[in-house]
Amino acid sequence: MDIIETHTHKMRYCIDQDAPEEYMKRWGDLKLKCESGENKSIVEMIKDNCKLKQNKELPYLLREEGGLGGNDNSIHKQMRFRNEPMMYYPHFKDNDIILDEILSTNTEKWTYEELDDIIHAFTTMANDIIGASCINGCIELRNHESYSDNY
């Protein structure tokens, strides 16, 4: 099933709050790689852990923030990492890794099956890097109507 067009989609990954300090350090290093645009190797590891052929074959998104999907905004679906380093946005204090732009086009559309496969692949990759099963991921939905004053 294609993702619904009436909602903005994000993927959020977080580490258990009670994870030991050494795991938090590794998570912080992973977060920095993901959100600094230096994430091509991370994307390749995610793709390696995907089960769906179409996800394994996704190109690396050549944008400052990096991600998955083709480079033509008008025809290719895309998934972009959040790119808000703390030095530029000191008010931004969460410890999550977010793919905050999940964009479909008229030509290519994301499905929930593909998103779920990427959640599983990212979680597997992150848990391997951290060295424990303490990473969780989810899809967040926000109705476009909630952005307007008429909601």
C-alpha atoms as one frame of an Amber mdcrd trajectory, in Angstrom:
protein
   0.000   0.000   0.000   1.372   3.421  -0.988   1.904   5.879   1.838  -1.028
   8.233   2.276  -0.580  11.641   0.690  -2.580  13.491   3.352   0.181  13.010
   5.922   3.836  13.928   6.370   5.927  10.863   7.187   9.130  10.634   9.221
  11.175   7.748  10.525  12.488   8.140  14.044  15.124   5.920  15.645  16.014
   6.094  19.311  18.187   4.318  21.839  16.823   2.966  25.122  17.102   5.641
  27.809  18.791   3.232  30.222  21.487   2.104  27.767  25.000   2.105  29.267
  27.261   5.079  28.630  29.463   3.197  26.143  26.372   2.427  24.009  25.264
   6.068  24.238  28.699   7.136  22.976  28.463   4.811  19.960  24.914   6.045
  19.325  26.136   9.651  19.432  28.842   8.838  16.896  26.271   7.154  14.618
  23.893  10.115  14.984  26.656  12.519  13.985  27.483  10.459  10.880  23.835
  10.223   9.862  22.993  13.882  10.368  26.228  15.475   9.146  25.844  14.315
   5.554  28.754  11.866   5.917  26.369   8.922   5.712  26.968   7.099   2.433
  28.526   4.109   4.256  25.545   4.086   6.653  23.093   4.038   3.734  24.995
   1.125   2.180  24.787  -0.815   5.467  21.048  -0.099   5.659  20.577  -1.381
   2.099  22.636  -4.490   2.902  20.185  -5.276   5.727  17.054  -4.711   3.623
  15.047  -7.741   2.550  13.138  -6.091  -0.307  14.963  -6.060  -3.637  13.683
  -2.573  -4.494  15.184  -1.187  -1.261  18.506  -2.951  -1.800  18.700  -1.290
  -5.232  17.898   2.269  -4.109  20.598   4.757  -5.057  22.336   6.965  -2.522
  20.677  10.388  -2.514  23.236  12.969  -3.602  22.133  15.831  -1.375  23.890
  17.673   1.446  21.944  15.650   4.013  22.228  12.323   2.168  19.656   9.568
   2.175  17.985   7.067  -0.139  16.382   7.548  -3.530  16.918   9.070  -6.930
  18.215  12.579  -7.451  15.455  14.001  -9.657  12.945  15.622  -7.284  10.235
  15.601  -9.939  10.205  11.843 -10.596  12.159   9.967  -7.896  11.006   9.059
  -4.414  13.442  10.195  -1.744  14.175   9.753   1.929  16.486  12.338   3.505
  18.309  12.387   6.817  17.659  15.303   9.099  20.572  17.689   8.773  20.485
  20.039  11.744  23.835  20.002  13.537  23.698  21.149  17.162  26.134  23.990
  16.484  23.568  25.612  14.174  20.427  24.688  16.102  21.232  24.713  19.846
  17.500  24.473  20.694  17.453  21.069  19.040  18.189  18.614  21.849  16.732
  15.220  21.092  18.951  12.176  20.851  17.078  10.605  17.948  18.161   9.917
  14.380  15.467  11.051  11.986  14.763  10.603   8.313  12.563  13.677   8.184
  11.746  13.965   4.516  10.056  10.931   3.013   8.885  12.137  -0.366   6.904
  10.363  -3.070   6.258  11.653  -6.583   3.603  10.913  -9.184   6.086   8.514
 -10.795   7.533   6.765  -7.720   5.716   6.202  -4.446   6.926   4.800  -1.137
   4.945   1.910   0.294   4.512   1.042   3.957   6.143  -2.319   3.213   9.264
  -0.499   1.968   9.314   1.839   4.973   8.924  -1.092   7.366  11.794  -2.914
   5.638  14.007   0.178   6.037  13.055   0.498   9.716  14.068  -3.107  10.301
  17.283  -2.691   8.277  18.314   0.515  10.076  17.532  -0.988  13.483  19.565
  -4.114  12.693  22.500  -2.030  11.437  22.397   0.317  14.447  22.137  -2.522
  16.977  25.188  -4.140  15.319  27.154  -0.882  15.625  26.056  -0.311  19.233
  26.683  -3.929  20.199  23.291  -4.571  21.802  19.589  -4.674  20.985  18.706
  -1.239  22.324  17.608   0.686  19.193  13.979   1.095  18.169  12.412   2.712
  15.119   8.976   3.920  14.104   7.108   5.771  11.368   5.561   9.061  12.478
   2.577  10.505  10.655   1.305  14.049  10.815  -1.846  15.154   9.029  -1.208
  18.068   6.654  -4.426  19.651   7.956  -2.848  20.083  11.379  -0.497  22.667
   9.863  -3.314  24.999   8.908  -5.276  27.429  11.038  -8.523  25.795   9.917
  -7.887  22.472  11.616
